[in-house]
Amino acid sequence: MGRFEPTGPVDARDEGHSVLSLSWDVLLGAYGPSDGSAGAASNMPSALSVVRHAALYLKFPEEIDEAFSVLEQHAIRHGRLYPAALAALPFLFDTVRRGSPVAERVTDLIAEYAAAEPTLEPAMRERLHNLLVSHAHEIAGWLGRYDRAACALAMRAREIRTDLVVAIGAAETVSPVALLGLVELGAAPGRTIELALAMLDSPDETARMCAGAFLSRYGARSPELDMRIDAALPPSAPAASYVRRQAVDADDRSAERRTAHGRRRGRVRRRQARARARRR
């Protein structure tokens, strides 16, 4: 950002305003005000402008890295999210929407902001949640391009999860990352089981690992399937222990849900018995 001035205003289509119209001097980040008065490391308007016009800076990657350092170390720092990040989010979504050459890095940044939601005050937390949910359909549209970020965001909000699972169910192909995400999202939509079975034969170990984790949770377990998983992931493979751990964790979560359900049913039955006793 030191070499160039911002190339022009950055407008967020959803918000109807320019980045320069915001009061960055009162939007705080890790280094204080976000208007650059505390130094270049806190200049959010300039950072957003560089990221928005990243195509013009491709020959100067250090400028792009400096811009991201502001977004990654001022708007969020040591896992704590600041108000400046919320103000930046509409512009970051718009950057992705425009097909920026740094879109993948931007989506990962959005997911990082979302993961830090618990560090915000309740009112700000609700605002962040609502902002993310308002982009649920758009996030589902990232499928096939930015699967890692899409799955991470789907884990933060039920509305995003619903749209993404529907999109995966309708897709003709599925990535290893999406399969692994479905393990946490608790769904096996569409042809995902069929596609995961085919992925067990992939020459790529990461793909086999993700398919194995997915099928350990959702596959129709049989000696044949267990043999295929073992063949794809021999015990010496680093991924093998991960797949087995995923299966154990999934079984543990299922057992916990069954136990909780049983307790609820027991309480209902006891209340019904007491009610019958009183009527007598």
Buried (B, 14 or more C-beta within 10 A) or exposed (E): BEEBEBEEEBBBEBBEBBBBEBEBEEBBBBBBBBBBEBEBBBBBBBBBBBBBBBEEBEEEEEBBEBBBBBBBBBBBBEEEBBBBBBBBBBBBBBBBBEEBEBBBBBBBBBBBBBBBBEBBEEEBBEBBBEBBBEBBEBBBBBBBBBBBBBBBBBBBBEBBBBBBBBBBBEBEEBBBBBBBBBBBBEBBBBBBBEBBBEBBEBEEBEBBBBBBBBBBBBBEEEEEBEEBBEEBBEEEBEBBEBBBEBBEBBEEEEEEEEEEEEEEEEEEEEEEEEEEEEEE
